[in-house]
Amino acid sequence: MPFFAVREIFCPQICEDERKINEFRNMDLTNQFLIAMPTLRDPNFHRTVTYLCAHNQDGAMGIIINRPLGLGLGEILKHMDMEVRDPAVNYMRVFYGGPIQPERGFVIHRPSGKWESMLPVGDDVAIATSRDILAAIAAGTGPANAIVALGYAGWAAGQLEKEMAENVWLSVPIDSHIIFEVPFEKRWKSAAQMLGIDPTLLSGEVGHG
């Protein structure tokens, strides 16, 4: 069969895939949730909610907010030689933020205080990576609402757009209530319900939000 005939057969699907990818390239998903579709079996991301804190033509970066590690924040602070004055801090969950640089810590919090390294992402969420915010949390003077995560998720240029076009993820503007108040085991379903859907009933044929 001549090549041009093969192209004619597959062009509708090829063109549709390219159209979807280009559509997502024109979107800025910063400050949105990425909700893993049930069909995503990668153990790093299965049934995760990722807070996307940066997305541009060079790629994307996000932090998973619903997968706790088996340790409390007190253990990390002790390894950093920080005195924990607030006993409740010992039992604060530490989350798996993603597979990249798992030794690197991130504090997602509602904007308050002035920290050495702080990035306001949206009106009611900021991310800090400096030691001073952890010291404040240990002393009981840190942000009232915060979660600590180790590692992050990253996408190369065009990678996230391709995955979105393949229906790997749903996306929705964030609700900080889900990050800070909703129990971690309910965040995946709660984020999807912002789109009016039950994620357990979805298949890979469903589009994005």
N, C-alpha and C positions, 0 to 999 in steps of 0.2 A: 504494500500500500504506500503511495507517495506520501512524503512528509506533510505536505500541505493538507492532505486529506485527514491525516491523523490529527493535525492541529485543529481542523474544523470540528472533529468529533469531541475533542477535549476542551476546546476554547471556552465554551460556556462556563464550565467549572473553574478553569484557570482564571478567566476574567473575573468571575464572581469572587474568587479568593483574593485576587489582587485588589478588587474594589473594596473588600472588607478591610484588608490591611491598610490601604490608603486612608480609609475612613478613620481608623484608630490613630494613624500618624497625625491626623489633624486635631486630635483630642489631647487635652492635658488632664491626666488622671491623678495629678498631685492632690493630696488631701482626700483621697477616696479609699474605700475598702475594696480589696480584691477578694472575692469569695470563691473558693475552690469548688468547681463542679464535682459532684459525687464520682464522676468517671475519672477524675484525676487520681491515679494510684501511686504517683511518686510519693514515697514515705516521708519526704521532707515537707510535702504540702497537702497531703490528703486531709480533707475537711478542715482546712485552715482559713482563717481570716487574716489578711495581711493589710496593715496600714501603710499605704503608699505615700511616702514622704517626699519623693522626688520623681519627676517624669519629664523628660525632654528628648530632643533628637539624639542625644548621646546615650540614652538608656534610661533605666529606672532603678529605684531602690525602695525597699519596703521592709517592715518589721512585722513578723507574725505575732498576734496578740492573744492567741487562744490555746497555746501549747505550753503548759508549765513544765519546767525541769524539776527534777527531784531534789531540790535544795531550797533553803530559805535564804533571804538576803543577808541575814546575820552571818552566815558562813563566808560569804564573799567579803563582807566588810571586815571580818576578823583576819582574813588572808591579806587584806590591804592595810592591816594594823590600824583600823579605825575603831574607836571606842563606841559601842552601841549603848546609848543612854535611854533610848525608848525601847522597852522590852518587846513591844508589838512588832518592831522592825525585824526581829529575829525570824518571825513567821511569815513575813511578806514573801509571796511566791516570786520566783525568778522565772522568766519565760524564755523559751527557745525562739530567738528572733529570726533565725534563718541559718543556712549552711555556710555562709561566708564569714570568715573571721570570727569564729565562735568565742574567742577570747576577748572580744571587744564588747563593751557594755554600752547600752543606750537607756536613757530614762525618758519615757514618754509621760508628759505631765500637762496639766492645765497651766497656762502661762502665769507665773508668779515668781517674784524674786529676780535677781540678776546674777546669772551664772557665767563663768568664764567662756564656756562653749555652749551656746544655746541657739537653736534654729527655730523661730516661729514658723510653723507650717501652715496653720490656719488661724482663724480668730480665737479658737478655744483649745488648741493643741500645739505644744512645742516639744522639741527633742533636745536633750542636753547629753553631753558625753564627758563632761569634765568631773574631776574628783570632788570639787567643792559642793556639788549638788548631792553627792552620796554622803559627804560628811554632814551636810545639813539634815538629810534624812536620818542618819544614824543618831544625830543629836535631838531629833524630834522637832526640828525647825524647818524641814523641807516642805515641798509642795504638799498640799492636803490631798491631792489626787495624783497618783503617779504609779506607773508600772515599770519594772526594770527587765530588760531583755538582753540576752547574750547572742551576738551574731546578727546577721541581716540577710535578706534576700536581694539579689541583684540580677538585672537583665541587661544584656548588651543592646546596642542600638538596633531597633527594629524587632528584637526578640519578643518583647511583651506584646507588641501590636500583632505579631503573627499568632501568638498564643490566644489572644483575645478573638482574633478572626476564626480560630479553630474551636472556639467555645470552651476553652480550658477554664476560663474565669468569668464570673459576673462582676460588674463594677457598680458602685453606688456611692454618692457623697457620704462622708462619714457622719456619724452621730457619736459625739464624745461620751454620751451616756453608756453606749455599748462598751467602750474602752474601759471606763472607770467604775461603772456601777453594776453592769450585768456580769453575773458569774461566768468564768472563763468557758465552762462547758456548754453555755447557752449562747455564746457569741456568734458562732457560725450560723445557727438557725435564726437568731435575732437579726443579724445583718441581712440575711436573705429575705426575711419578712419585711424589711424596708421596701423591697421591690414587690411585695404582695404575693410572695411565693413560698412554698415549702420546699427547701432544697433536697429533701429526701425523695421527692417525687420527680426530680429533674432527670433528664437524660442529656447526652451530648448534643442533641439536636436543638436544644433551646439556645436562643441568642443571648446577647448581653443586656444589662440594664441601662 
